[in-house]
Structures are given as C-alpha cells and as structure tokens.
Amino acid sequence: MHADDHAVLLSAPDVGDLEQEYVLAALRSGWVAPAGPDLDLFEHEIARRAAVPHAVAVSSGTAALHLALLGIGLGPGDVVVVPTLTFAATANAVVYTGATPVFADCDAATGNLDPGLLSDLLVQLTGEGVRVRAVMTVDLYGSCADYEGISPICERFGVPLIEDAAEAVGSSCAGGPAGSFGRAAAFSFNGNKIMTTSGGGMLLTADAALAGRARYLAGQARLPAAHYEHADIGYNYRLSNVLAALGRAQLCRLDEMIERRRALRDRYAKVFAHVEGVSLLAGDDTAANCWLTPIIVDTARTGWRASDLAAFLAARDVETRPLFKPMHLQPVFAGARAFLNGSAEALFAHGLVLPGGSGLGDRQIRRVVDGITEFLDGRR
C-alpha cells in the first residue's frame, strides 16, 4: 500500500532523515542517560525561539505546567482561573498542587479566554475574598490568547499569568512569540503536536529563580551531596538527551512544517468560502501555527451538522474530532465553579477539528478535500 493510501490522522508525527540523523548521533555519542549536550542545546534553542532567558526541558507539557504553578507557590486554598475550553491537562495541573480551578468561558470567535469575562470574574472573586493566585491562558489550536487584553487585567489585579502554550510552538501575538507571555509558559512536544520529541515538554520563563526551582524539582529534588539527599518532594520529570536530539531536528524544520499546515488551512478556507453557515475558528489569525483547523457549523443555516461531516469523512478513513469538551461539563469537575457566557458549549456542540498534519502526502490531502467537497455537493 502506498503511504498516501493510509488513514488520514489529525496530526501524525512528521519525522524523516534529519530526525534519524540527530537521534543516531546522540546514541553514538554515548549520552543515552537523561543529561547530555543535546538536552542543553535544545533548551537553549527553544528559549531563543520563544525569546525568553530560561527553558527547562521536561517529560510533558503537563509537567511543565505543574512546575510553573509550583514555582509561583501555589497550594491548597488557592484558586486559579482556567479556561473551560481546553484539554484536561490544563486544569489537572492546578489540582496536582492542591489548588482549585475556577473555569472561565471563551471568546466565541477564537475559543480563547474572554478578557471581558475575566475582568468581571476577578472583580467578583476578589470582592468575595477568594484567594486568586493565578490566571491561566490556553493558546487554543495554536492561536495565541488576547494578551494585549488579558495581561493588563492580570497586572491590575496583581495576579500572575501562566501561559499554556502547549499547542502554540511557533505562533506569535502582539509582537511576541508564544511562550513569552506571563510569569511562565509551557510547550508540549507530544506525538500529535506541531513538533514532537515523542513525549516531552518545556517550561519557559524570564524568572531565573522559578527556572532553577523547576529544574531542581524535575530531578527528584536531589540536593548536591555525595549521597542521595532530599529536603523536598520532587518529580521524575526530566527529558532525555536522546529525545532532545529528536526535538532539535524538529525545531530545524518547524517553520517548514508550519507553512505546510498553513497551506492546508488555506485549502480548507477556500473549500468553505462560499458555504453559508461554516466558519473557521480564528480563521483570520495569520500569526497562528495552524496546528489543526477547527470549523464551526451553524446547523440552522447549513442544514447539516458537524457530526454529519465527521461521519462522512470517517467512512473514507479520515480522522476528525469535536472541539474540546468544556471542563465545566466534565464529570471529574462536576460542581466546580464556572463563569460562563455559553460560547464554549456552543463551540463544542457545533465544532469539528479537521486534519492538519504537515506530514500528509498530496494524495491524502486530496482525499480529505475531495471528501469535504463531495459531502457539500450532496447537500446543496
């Protein structure tokens, strides 16, 4: 079977000869244990890309978020504002610290945290005497949150901003790269992300003390002694030198991979350009990395649902997915406090995420686009 005839996945890893070259060189160097020169270089190169002084490579984006929250002293009794439209890891990292997430709704046009709602929420919570210790943002599907609106609000209330940029490596906003906003930020290099280290993540910050604390905790909080000495509970959160080598090769190709994803999003935009009732979420964001392309379907105008298109494409071996189910609707967070405007629930009900992988072959892309076109033609 030709590679282009395989199932079309949402975002399969895009690796090739360069990645093999870097990983093989790391293996041959003898640096197979977690520490090593590729790890140091990867941290330096990612920090430079994100325009921050410090980067700490870890085992996942979730680990990076956890360490960032610990770095600002989060603990039981504290509250963190968390976007409700996100993957569970964003909220889970808050719970790991013993703090409590309070969920906030999104801007319907982007899916990102609504600055106006955030301001009203902070006024109400602080008025109630609630100890709000942080605001988290999520750069959803690679589109940065509205930091020009959100950052001044956090400064006004004296609340640190933590940026979940797991999906936004290579994106930018308001003249700054993703990963550079707030007290600390997190990247993810999971297998489905725009660039991958198989599994892995990175904490980014301008705060040297926070970075040092994160590095210490990520290495099981081992103190400098001839024997194993520990004064704190630590975590096994280190990224290995071999996986960092894979990440370095991916970073070399990042701009190329972003361009391929952007070209695919542009093709989707053309397919739906004259379809009344279908829009691309944050479709005019030219600074996004186009990790995936979510569309929003207004069933009252189209006469069909997002799930109808999903079923049609699934029959052709094309993977799609609904937008994230909001955290306030998740059973694990039943009863959690939430400030809502209805946008997240509407996006979940009417959204569909289309494949965006940079490794898709021309025949696979045609299969997706032709499938969408066939579906639309059948419903005109």
C-alpha positions as CSV (number, residue, x, y, z in Angstrom):
1,M,0.0,0.0,0.0
2,H,1.2,3.5,-0.9
3,A,1.9,5.7,2.2
4,D,-0.7,8.2,0.9
5,D,-3.3,5.5,0.9
6,H,-3.1,5.1,4.7
7,A,-5.7,6.5,7.1
8,V,-5.6,10.3,7.4
9,L,-4.9,11.2,11.0
10,L,-5.5,14.5,12.7
11,S,-1.8,15.3,13.3
12,A,0.6,12.4,13.0
13,P,4.3,12.9,13.7
14,D,6.2,14.4,10.8
15,V,9.7,12.9,11.0
16,G,12.3,11.9,8.4
17,D,16.0,11.7,7.6
18,L,17.1,14.7,9.7
19,E,15.5,13.3,12.8
20,Q,17.1,9.9,12.3
21,E,20.5,11.7,11.8
22,Y,20.2,13.6,15.1
23,V,18.9,10.7,17.2
24,L,21.6,8.3,15.8
25,A,24.3,10.9,16.6
26,A,23.0,11.2,20.2
27,L,23.1,7.4,20.6
28,R,26.6,7.1,19.2
29,S,27.8,9.9,21.5
30,G,27.0,7.7,24.5
31,W,24.7,10.3,26.0
32,V,21.7,7.9,26.4
33,A,21.0,8.9,30.0
34,P,18.8,11.9,30.7
35,A,21.6,14.5,30.8
36,G,23.6,15.4,27.8
37,P,24.7,18.0,25.3
38,D,21.6,17.7,23.1
39,L,19.4,18.4,26.1
40,D,21.4,21.6,26.9
41,L,21.3,22.8,23.3
42,F,17.6,22.0,22.9
43,E,16.8,24.2,26.0
44,H,18.9,27.0,24.6
45,E,17.4,26.8,21.1
46,I,13.8,26.7,22.4
47,A,14.5,29.6,24.8
48,R,15.9,31.6,21.9
49,R,12.9,30.8,19.7
50,A,10.5,31.9,22.5
51,A,12.5,35.0,23.3
52,V,12.9,34.1,27.0
53,P,16.1,33.7,29.0
54,H,15.3,30.3,30.6
55,A,13.9,27.0,29.3
56,V,13.7,23.7,31.3
57,A,13.1,20.5,29.2
58,V,10.7,18.1,30.9
59,S,8.7,14.9,30.2
60,S,5.5,16.6,29.1
61,G,3.6,19.8,28.7
62,T,1.6,18.8,31.8
63,A,4.8,18.5,33.8
64,A,5.8,22.0,32.6
65,L,2.5,23.5,33.8
66,H,2.7,21.7,37.1
67,L,6.3,23.0,37.7
68,A,5.3,26.5,36.7
69,L,2.4,26.5,39.2
70,L,4.6,25.2,41.9
71,G,7.1,27.9,41.0
72,I,4.7,30.6,41.9
73,G,3.9,28.9,45.3
74,L,0.5,27.5,44.5
75,G,-1.1,25.2,47.1
76,P,-4.3,24.2,49.0
77,G,-6.7,27.1,49.5
78,D,-5.6,28.9,46.4
79,V,-7.8,29.5,43.3
80,V,-6.6,29.6,39.7
81,V,-8.7,30.9,36.8
82,V,-8.6,28.3,34.0
83,P,-10.3,28.5,30.5
84,T,-13.1,26.0,30.3
85,L,-12.4,25.2,26.6
86,T,-9.2,23.3,26.9
87,F,-7.7,19.8,27.3
88,A,-7.9,18.3,30.8
89,A,-4.1,18.7,31.4
90,T,-4.6,22.5,31.9
91,A,-6.9,22.0,34.8
92,N,-5.3,18.8,36.1
93,A,-2.0,20.6,36.7
94,V,-3.8,23.0,39.0
95,V,-5.3,20.2,41.0
96,Y,-1.9,18.5,41.3
97,T,-0.8,21.4,43.5
98,G,-3.8,21.2,45.8
99,A,-5.3,24.4,44.4
100,T,-8.8,24.8,42.9
101,P,-9.6,25.7,39.3
102,V,-12.4,28.2,38.6
103,F,-13.4,27.9,35.0
104,A,-13.9,30.9,32.7
105,D,-15.6,31.0,29.3
106,C,-14.2,32.0,25.9
107,D,-14.5,34.4,23.1
108,A,-16.8,32.8,20.5
109,A,-14.6,34.0,17.6
110,T,-11.4,32.4,18.8
111,G,-12.2,29.9,21.6
112,N,-9.6,31.6,23.8
113,L,-10.2,33.2,27.2
114,D,-12.6,36.1,27.1
115,P,-10.8,39.2,28.6
116,G,-14.1,41.0,29.5
117,L,-15.4,38.0,31.3
118,L,-12.0,37.6,33.1
119,S,-12.2,41.1,34.4
120,D,-15.7,40.7,35.7
121,L,-14.8,37.4,37.3
122,L,-11.7,38.8,39.1
123,V,-13.8,41.7,40.4
124,Q,-16.4,39.3,41.8
125,L,-13.9,36.8,43.3
126,T,-11.7,39.4,44.9
127,G,-14.8,41.1,46.3
128,E,-15.7,37.8,47.9
129,G,-12.3,37.5,49.4
130,V,-11.3,34.5,47.3
131,R,-7.5,33.9,47.1
132,V,-7.0,34.0,43.3
133,R,-3.3,33.2,42.9
134,A,-3.0,32.8,39.1
135,V,-4.7,33.2,35.8
136,M,-4.0,30.5,33.1
137,T,-4.5,31.1,29.4
138,V,-4.6,28.5,26.6
139,D,-3.3,29.3,23.1
140,L,-6.1,27.1,21.6
141,Y,-5.3,25.1,18.5
142,G,-2.2,27.3,18.0
143,S,-3.9,30.7,18.1
144,C,-2.5,32.9,20.9
145,A,-4.9,34.3,23.5
146,D,-5.6,38.0,23.6
147,Y,-2.5,39.0,25.7
148,E,-3.0,42.7,24.9
149,G,-6.3,42.4,26.7
150,I,-5.5,39.8,29.3
151,S,-2.1,40.9,30.6
152,P,-3.1,44.4,31.8
153,I,-6.1,42.8,33.6
154,C,-3.7,40.4,35.5
155,E,-1.4,43.3,36.3
156,R,-4.2,45.4,37.6
157,F,-5.3,42.6,40.0
158,G,-1.7,41.6,40.9
159,V,-2.3,38.0,39.7
160,P,0.5,36.1,37.9
161,L,-0.3,34.9,34.3
162,I,0.7,31.3,33.3
163,E,0.5,30.6,29.6
164,D,-0.5,27.1,28.4
165,A,1.2,27.3,25.0
166,A,1.2,23.5,24.6
167,E,-0.4,23.8,21.1
168,A,1.3,27.0,20.0
169,V,5.0,26.4,19.4
170,G,6.0,28.8,16.6
171,S,2.9,31.0,16.9
172,S,3.0,34.7,17.9
173,C,0.8,37.5,19.1
174,A,1.2,41.3,19.7
175,G,4.8,41.2,18.5
176,G,5.8,38.4,20.9
177,P,6.2,34.7,20.4
178,A,4.1,32.1,22.1
179,G,5.8,31.0,25.3
180,S,6.9,34.6,26.2
181,F,3.8,35.8,27.9
182,G,3.2,35.8,31.7
183,R,5.4,34.6,34.6
184,A,5.9,31.3,32.9
185,A,4.7,29.2,30.0
186,A,4.6,25.6,28.8
187,F,5.1,23.9,25.5
188,S,4.1,20.4,24.6
189,F,6.1,18.1,22.3
190,N,3.6,15.2,22.4
191,G,3.4,13.0,19.4
192,N,0.5,14.9,17.9
193,K,1.9,18.4,18.3
194,I,3.3,20.6,15.6
195,M,6.8,19.4,16.6
196,T,7.5,16.4,18.7
197,T,10.0,14.7,20.9
198,S,7.7,11.6,21.1
199,G,6.7,12.8,24.5
200,G,8.0,15.9,26.2
201,G,7.5,19.5,27.1
202,M,9.3,22.7,28.0
203,L,8.9,25.3,30.8
204,L,9.8,28.8,29.7
205,T,10.3,31.8,31.9
206,A,12.2,35.0,32.4
207,D,12.3,34.3,36.1
208,A,15.7,32.6,36.9
209,A,14.6,31.5,40.4
210,L,11.5,29.9,39.0
211,A,13.5,28.1,36.3
212,G,16.0,26.9,38.9
213,R,13.3,25.6,41.2
214,A,11.7,23.8,38.3
215,R,14.9,22.1,37.3
216,Y,15.5,21.1,40.9
217,L,12.0,19.6,41.4
218,A,12.1,17.9,37.9
219,G,15.2,15.9,39.0
220,Q,13.6,14.3,42.1
221,A,14.6,17.4,44.2
222,R,18.1,15.8,44.8
223,L,20.4,18.1,46.8
224,P,24.1,18.4,45.9
225,A,25.7,15.7,48.1
226,A,27.8,12.6,47.6
227,H,24.8,10.5,48.7
228,Y,21.1,10.9,47.8
229,E,19.8,13.8,49.9
230,H,16.3,15.2,49.6
231,A,14.6,18.0,51.6
232,D,11.6,18.3,49.2
233,I,9.3,16.0,47.4
234,G,10.4,16.0,43.8
235,Y,9.3,14.5,40.5
236,N,10.8,12.4,37.7
237,Y,10.1,15.0,35.1
238,R,13.4,15.1,33.1
239,L,13.5,14.9,29.3
240,S,16.2,12.6,28.0
241,N,19.1,13.6,25.8
242,V,18.0,11.3,23.0
243,L,14.5,12.8,22.9
244,A,16.0,16.2,23.0
245,A,18.1,15.3,19.9
246,L,14.8,14.5,18.1
247,G,13.4,17.8,19.2
248,R,16.4,19.7,17.9
249,A,15.9,18.2,14.4
250,Q,12.2,19.0,14.6
251,L,13.0,22.6,15.6
252,C,15.2,22.9,12.5
253,R,12.1,22.1,10.4
254,L,9.5,23.9,12.4
255,D,9.0,26.8,10.0
256,E,8.7,24.4,7.1
257,M,6.1,22.4,9.0
258,I,4.1,25.5,9.9
259,E,4.0,26.6,6.3
260,R,2.6,23.2,5.2
261,R,-0.1,23.3,7.9
262,R,-0.9,26.9,6.9
263,A,-1.2,25.9,3.3
264,L,-3.6,23.1,4.3
265,R,-5.7,25.5,6.4
266,D,-5.9,27.9,3.4
267,R,-7.2,25.0,1.3
268,Y,-9.9,24.4,3.8
269,A,-10.8,28.1,3.8
270,K,-11.3,28.0,0.1
271,V,-13.5,24.9,0.2
272,F,-15.8,26.5,2.8
273,A,-15.5,30.1,1.5
274,H,-18.9,30.1,-0.2
275,V,-20.7,27.7,2.2
276,E,-23.2,29.7,4.3
277,G,-23.1,28.8,7.9
278,V,-19.5,27.4,8.1
279,S,-16.6,29.4,9.5
280,L,-13.0,28.7,10.6
281,L,-12.3,29.3,14.2
282,A,-9.9,32.2,14.5
283,G,-9.7,31.9,10.7
284,D,-8.1,35.3,10.2
285,D,-5.2,34.6,12.6
286,T,-2.1,34.8,10.3
287,A,0.3,34.5,13.3
288,A,-1.0,31.1,14.4
289,N,1.0,27.9,13.7
290,C,-2.2,26.3,12.2
291,W,-1.6,23.2,14.3
292,L,-5.2,22.0,13.5
293,T,-8.1,23.6,11.7
294,P,-11.4,23.8,13.6
295,I,-14.5,24.7,11.7
296,I,-17.8,25.9,13.3
297,V,-21.1,24.7,11.7
298,D,-24.3,26.7,12.1
299,T,-26.8,23.9,11.5
300,A,-29.7,26.3,11.1
301,R,-28.0,27.8,8.1
302,T,-26.3,24.7,6.6
303,G,-29.0,22.1,7.1
304,W,-26.4,19.6,8.3
305,R,-24.4,19.1,11.5
306,A,-20.7,18.9,12.1
307,S,-21.2,15.3,13.1
308,D,-22.6,14.5,9.7
309,L,-19.4,15.7,8.0
310,A,-17.4,13.8,10.6
311,A,-19.2,10.5,9.8
312,F,-18.9,11.0,6.1
313,L,-15.1,11.5,6.4
314,A,-14.7,8.7,8.8
315,A,-16.2,6.3,6.2
316,R,-13.2,7.4,4.0
317,D,-10.6,6.8,6.7
318,V,-10.2,10.5,7.5
319,E,-10.0,11.3,11.2
320,T,-11.8,14.3,12.7
321,R,-12.6,15.3,16.2
322,P,-15.1,17.5,18.1
323,L,-13.6,20.6,19.8
324,F,-12.6,20.1,23.4
325,K,-15.5,19.3,25.7
326,P,-15.5,22.2,28.2
327,M,-14.0,21.4,31.6
328,H,-17.1,22.5,33.5
329,L,-19.1,19.7,31.7
330,Q,-16.5,17.0,32.6
331,P,-17.7,14.6,35.3
332,V,-14.4,14.9,37.1
333,F,-15.1,18.6,37.6
334,A,-18.8,18.4,38.4
335,G,-19.6,21.1,40.9
336,A,-16.6,23.3,40.1
337,R,-17.3,27.0,39.9
338,A,-17.6,28.4,36.4
339,F,-18.2,31.8,34.9
340,L,-20.0,31.2,31.6
341,N,-21.3,33.1,28.6
342,G,-22.4,30.0,26.5
343,S,-19.6,30.2,23.9
344,A,-17.6,27.1,24.9
345,E,-20.7,24.9,25.0
346,A,-21.7,26.2,21.6
347,L,-18.3,25.6,20.1
348,F,-18.2,22.1,21.5
349,A,-21.7,21.4,20.1
350,H,-21.1,22.8,16.6
351,G,-17.3,22.5,16.0
352,L,-15.2,19.9,14.2
353,V,-11.4,19.7,14.0
354,L,-10.0,18.8,10.6
355,P,-6.7,17.1,10.0
356,G,-3.7,19.4,9.9
357,G,-0.6,17.2,9.8
358,S,2.4,18.6,8.0
359,G,3.4,15.1,7.0
360,L,0.3,14.4,5.0
361,G,1.0,13.5,1.4
362,D,-0.6,15.2,-1.6
363,R,-2.9,12.2,-2.2
364,Q,-4.0,12.2,1.4
365,I,-4.8,15.9,1.3
366,R,-6.7,15.5,-1.9
367,R,-8.7,12.7,-0.2
368,V,-9.7,15.0,2.6
369,V,-10.5,18.0,0.4
370,D,-12.4,15.8,-2.2
371,G,-14.3,14.1,0.6
372,I,-15.4,17.5,2.0
373,T,-16.4,18.7,-1.5
374,E,-18.3,15.5,-2.2
375,F,-20.2,15.9,1.1
376,L,-21.0,19.6,0.4
377,D,-22.1,18.8,-3.2
378,G,-24.5,16.2,-1.8
379,R,-26.2,18.7,0.4
380,R,-26.6,21.7,-1.9
